[in-house]
Amino acid sequence: MKKAWVVKFGGSLLSDDGARRGFLKDAAALAKKRALVLVHGGGPEINAALDRMGVKSMWVNGRRVTDEEAMGVVEMVLSGQVNKRLVGELSRLGVKAVGLSGRDGGLMTAKPVPDLGRVGTPSKVDPSVLKTLLADGFLPVVSSVASGPGGEALNVNADEAAAALAAALKAERLIYLTDVPGVLDAAKNTIPVVKTRKDLEGLIASGVITGGMIPKTRSCREAIKKGVGEVDIVDGRAGLLEMKGTRLLP
């Protein structure tokens, strides 16, 4: 079996019907040629569900504060609504897609983040269930919910979940599909390649890389350090096969 590619897709791209259909069509074609794992979030869908319930969303350092009530909504939306919609759409494209979360098959364990409730960061990944599915020709679609120390559900950042899964699989490639054309320089032009950790930290220190792109790019470097061949941050609106964006190399 060829080494897998892990693709993270979520955020506004999930809510954009055209972008989602284009990406899934590309994923269906790619899955016929190589082992592929999809990892998704679903922030806008979670926000909408919480708003309908009158639950106010609060954020600390880019992470959603998730109490018991909110965690029930997060898991329902991610592992139920969003995950199964993606599986259904892939099935219509002729793909043997299987939906699961980090809680299934002992796939992902997370450690709680202090003061944020049911929020965690990946601490252990057992990729056995993914390897079994891939070996049998299935396309795993993974929602970013993990098990805590006591088996409870924890809300995990989807970028971090994808990086952890890619590292555990020693994936050939980790691809983040975003709504921007990669990592941008001060003139808003795409930086085609970031070669070293020093280069990355220099871009962060100089203010070229800011906001949510900081943890995303740092998780990329960490994945490479743990054995992932290369990481790409690309424009999801252009589709998966175009791969227009920034490549991070070892």
Secondary structure, DSSP 4 states (H G I P E B T S, - for coil): -PPPEEEEE-THHHH-HHHHHHHHHHHHHHHTTS-EEEEE--HHHHHHHHHHTTPPP-EETTEE-B-HHHHHHHHIIIIIIIHHHHHHHHHHTT--EEEEETTGGG-EEEEEPTTSBSEEEEEEE-THHHHHHHHTT-EEEEESEEE-TTS-EEEE-HHHHHHHHHHHHT-SEEEEEESSSSSB-TTS-B--EE-SHHHHHHHHHTTSS-TTHHHHHHHHHHHHHTT-SEEEEEEGGG-TTT--EEEE--
